[in-house]
Amino acid sequence: MLEGAKSIGAGAATIASAGAAVGIGNVLSSSIHSVARNPSLAKQSFGYAILGFALTEAIALFALMMASLISSVF
């Protein structure tokens, strides 16, 4: 019973990786649209895009850490 609950919990925590992939796609899409609309702000837009990538990737890494923690510790 406990093994099944651990597997379900780890699987649910890993679903966040799919959400992070969608988030990275949205950040890239918004970055391309903003540069296409106003090329003179490409450098500033690139900085914001890198920040968006970093924050989205941090959420994915946190979810994978929680999945490994659930499966190994509990």
N, C-alpha and C positions, 0 to 999 in steps of 0.2 A: 504494500500500500504506500509506504513511504517512498520507494523507488519511483513509482508511477507519479506521485506528486512532485518529486524532484524533476522528473523529465518534463512534466507539463509546465512547471515554473521556469525551467531553463529554456524551453521552447518559446514560451510567452515573452521572455526577456530578449530572445534573439529576433523576434518580429520587429523590434525597433531598428534593426539593421536595414530592413526594407524601407522603413520610413526615412532613415538617414539618406539612403540612395535617392529617394524621391526629392528630399530636401536639397541635396547637392545638385540635382538636375534643375531644380527651380532657381537656385542661386546662379548657376551658369546661364540659364535661359534669360534671367533678368539682367545679368551683366552684358550679354550680347545685345539685348534690346536697348539698354541704356547707351551703349557705345554707338549703336547704329543711329540712335536719335540725336546724340550730342557727342561727336568725336573729340571735341576739345576737352571734355572732362574724362577722358579715358584713363588717365593716371589715377585720379581720385576714385573713379568707379572701380578700378582694379584693386585698390586697397580695401574698399568695402567688400568686394567679392572674396578676397582672401580671408577677411574676417568672418564672412558668412560660411566659407568652407571650413574654417577652423572650428567654429562653434558647432556646426552640424556634425563634423567628424568627432568632436568631443562627446557628443551625445551618443553616437554609435559606439565609441570605445567604452563609455560608461555602461551601456546596455550589455556589451559583451563581457565586461568585467562582472556585472551582476549575474549573468548566465553562468559563468564559470564559478562564481562564488556559491550560487545556489546548488550547482551540481557537485561541488567538492566539499563544502563545509557542512551544509545542512543535511 
